[in-house]
Amino acid sequence: MRILVTGGAGFIGSHLIQALEQAGGHDIINVDEVNDYYPVEFKQHNLSLLIDYPRYTFYQKDINDLPAIEQIFQTHQPEVVVHLGARAGVRRSMTEPALYKTAIYGGTTGLATLANRYEVKQFIFGSTSAVYGNRPIPFTETATDLQPVSEYAKFKLMAEQWLQLNQVTTKLPTTILRFFTVYGERGRPDMAPYLFTEAILRGQTIKKFGDGTTSRDYTYINDIVSGIMAAIQHPFDFEIINLGNHQAVSLNDFIATLEDITQRPAQIESVPGYDWDAHHTLADISKAQRVLGYQPTTTLRAGLQRFVDWYRINRL
Ligand SMILES: NC(=O)c1ccc[n+]([C@@H]2O[C@H](COP(=O)([O-])OP(=O)(O)OC[C@H]3O[C@@H](n4cnc5c(N)ncnc54)[C@H](O)[C@@H]3O)[C@@H](O)[C@H]2O)c1
C-alpha cells in the first residue's frame, strides 16, 4: 500500500513508520513540519531511524501548506492516510488556542479534503481520550454530548465531528482512533512518564498535581501501533474506536511503580490540581477488540521498565 503518515517525526508516528517498514511492502510518505514544541533533536533522532527503508520519502512540510501537500498527493497518490500530525500538549493549548485550532482543526479538514479529492481509500485520524472530558469511566465510543475541558480536546472533537459529516457528504472512508495516554521509548518529554522518570533518575523534584488520586489509562506504544496497524488492515466507512490499555492507574500508583522500577525514592512537591485535564480516563476497548482484533499485551510495569531502560541508555 501507499501510506501517507503525518506527524511521522513525532513519538507515535515514528514508531508507526518503523513498524510499517518492518512489515515491508509499503510505500511510506512522511509529512512533518518538525516544529519545536519539544526539542527538535528528539524529532531529528526519530527521523534518522526511518531513512534506511528504500520506499520511504520524507517531506518537512506544514500540513496547512495546501499547495505543497497537494503536490505530495499528486506525486504519491496515497491509498491510506494516517493523520497524526498535531500540536499535542494539553497545557499549552490553554495559552495558545489559535495555534492549536490551526494545527488540529485546520490541518485535519484541509488534509481530509485533499484525501477525498485524490480518492484515498482510508483516512485514519489520531484523536484522543481527552474528547471525553470528565465523563464517568470507562469511556465508550457511543457516548454523546461530549464536553472537553481543554482547547486541545475541543479542537480534536471539532475535527472528529467535521470528519463524520465529511464522510456523509463525500464518502471518504474514515476511522477515528482515540488514543489513551501513550508512553514508551522515545516518548514525549512533556508527558508525565518522561518527566517523572527524568526527575527520579536525576534526583530532582516531581510536581504532583492534586492528591494523586487522579487516574490514567496508560497505553504502551507498541500496543497503540498494533492498533493503528490493525486499523490500516480493516477499512470502514466510518468508525470511532478507542485504543487504550483498559487499566486505570492512579497518579500515586504510577509514581510508586516508577520508584520500584528505578529503586529510587521520588522527591515530591504537591501542587494544586488543574481544570483543563480529565480527572480519570479509562478506555472501554471492547469495540477495538471486536472490530480490529486489538489486544494490548503490555502491563504498565513491563512498559515502564522498558521506558526506564531506554531512558538510562539514551538520556542519562
Ligand atoms: N501521546 C499521547 O499520549 C497521545 C494521546 C492521544 C492522542 N495523541 C495524538 O496522537 C498524535 C501523535 O502524538 P505524539 O504523542 O506522537 O505527538 P508528537 O508531538 O511527538 O508528534 C506530533 C508530530 O506532528 C508534527 N506536527 C504538528 N503540527 C504539524 C503541522 N501543522 N504540519 C505537519 N506536522 C505537524 C510535529 O512536528 C510532531 O513531530 C497527535 O495527533 C496527538 O494529538 C497522542
Ligand as a Chemical Component Dictionary entry (heavy atoms), coordinates in Angstrom:
data_LIG
# 
_chem_comp.id                   LIG 
_chem_comp.type                 NON-POLYMER 
_chem_comp.pdbx_formal_charge   0 
_chem_comp.three_letter_code    LIG 
# 
loop_
_chem_comp_atom.comp_id 
_chem_comp_atom.atom_id 
_chem_comp_atom.alt_atom_id 
_chem_comp_atom.type_symbol 
_chem_comp_atom.charge 
_chem_comp_atom.model_Cartn_x 
_chem_comp_atom.model_Cartn_y 
_chem_comp_atom.model_Cartn_z 
_chem_comp_atom.pdbx_ordinal 
LIG N1  N1  N 0  0.994  10.700 23.013 1  
LIG C1  C1  C 0  -0.230 10.555 23.517 2  
LIG O1  O1  O 0  -0.413 10.154 24.674 3  
LIG C2  C2  C 0  -1.440 10.892 22.670 4  
LIG C3  C3  C 0  -2.699 10.655 23.238 5  
LIG C4  C4  C 0  -3.825 10.949 22.489 6  
LIG C5  C5  C 0  -3.706 11.442 21.203 7  
LIG N2  N2  N 1  -2.460 11.667 20.687 8  
LIG C6  C6  C 0  -2.392 12.194 19.312 9  
LIG O2  O2  O 0  -1.520 11.364 18.557 10 
LIG C7  C7  C 0  -0.828 12.150 17.597 11 
LIG C8  C8  C 0  0.676  11.938 17.755 12 
LIG O3  O3  O 0  1.052  12.333 19.073 13 
LIG P1  P1  P 0  2.535  12.238 19.612 14 
LIG O4  O4  O 0  2.463  11.969 21.056 15 
LIG O5  O5  O -1 3.328  11.378 18.724 16 
LIG O6  O6  O 0  2.980  13.769 19.450 17 
LIG P2  P2  P 0  4.308  14.394 18.829 18 
LIG O7  O7  O 0  4.258  15.848 19.178 19 
LIG O8  O8  O 0  5.508  13.610 19.241 20 
LIG O9  O9  O 0  4.117  14.220 17.276 21 
LIG C9  C9  C 0  3.308  15.077 16.505 22 
LIG C10 C10 C 0  4.101  15.499 15.284 23 
LIG O10 O10 O 0  3.263  16.309 14.463 24 
LIG C11 C11 C 0  4.068  17.321 13.894 25 
LIG N3  N3  N 0  3.179  18.430 13.521 26 
LIG C12 C12 C 0  2.495  19.241 14.339 27 
LIG N4  N4  N 0  1.804  20.145 13.641 28 
LIG C13 C13 C 0  2.076  19.903 12.334 29 
LIG C14 C14 C 0  1.684  20.522 11.116 30 
LIG N5  N5  N 0  0.872  21.580 11.107 31 
LIG N6  N6  N 0  2.133  20.018 9.970  32 
LIG C15 C15 C 0  2.978  18.940 9.961  33 
LIG N7  N7  N 0  3.390  18.325 11.084 34 
LIG C16 C16 C 0  2.941  18.795 12.246 35 
LIG C17 C17 C 0  5.061  17.691 14.971 36 
LIG O11 O11 O 0  6.237  18.296 14.445 37 
LIG C18 C18 C 0  5.326  16.343 15.622 38 
LIG O12 O12 O 0  6.501  15.733 15.125 39 
LIG C19 C19 C 0  -1.268 13.594 17.821 40 
LIG O13 O13 O 0  -2.303 13.891 16.917 41 
LIG C20 C20 C 0  -1.802 13.582 19.232 42 
LIG O14 O14 O 0  -2.774 14.579 19.428 43 
LIG C21 C21 C 0  -1.326 11.402 21.393 44 
# 
loop_
_chem_comp_bond.comp_id 
_chem_comp_bond.atom_id_1 
_chem_comp_bond.atom_id_2 
_chem_comp_bond.value_order 
_chem_comp_bond.pdbx_ordinal 
LIG N1  C1  SING 1  
LIG C1  O1  DOUB 2  
LIG C1  C2  SING 3  
LIG C2  C3  SING 4  
LIG C2  C21 DOUB 5  
LIG C3  C4  DOUB 6  
LIG C4  C5  SING 7  
LIG C5  N2  DOUB 8  
LIG N2  C6  SING 9  
LIG N2  C21 SING 10 
LIG C6  O2  SING 11 
LIG C6  C20 SING 12 
LIG O2  C7  SING 13 
LIG C7  C8  SING 14 
LIG C7  C19 SING 15 
LIG C8  O3  SING 16 
LIG O3  P1  SING 17 
LIG P1  O4  DOUB 18 
LIG P1  O5  SING 19 
LIG P1  O6  SING 20 
LIG O6  P2  SING 21 
LIG P2  O7  DOUB 22 
LIG P2  O8  SING 23 
LIG P2  O9  SING 24 
LIG O9  C9  SING 25 
LIG C9  C10 SING 26 
LIG C10 O10 SING 27 
LIG C10 C18 SING 28 
LIG O10 C11 SING 29 
LIG C11 N3  SING 30 
LIG C11 C17 SING 31 
LIG N3  C12 SING 32 
LIG N3  C16 SING 33 
LIG C12 N4  DOUB 34 
LIG N4  C13 SING 35 
LIG C13 C14 SING 36 
LIG C13 C16 DOUB 37 
LIG C14 N5  SING 38 
LIG C14 N6  DOUB 39 
LIG N6  C15 SING 40 
LIG C15 N7  DOUB 41 
LIG N7  C16 SING 42 
LIG C17 O11 SING 43 
LIG C17 C18 SING 44 
LIG C18 O12 SING 45 
LIG C19 O13 SING 46 
LIG C19 C20 SING 47 
LIG C20 O14 SING 48 
# 
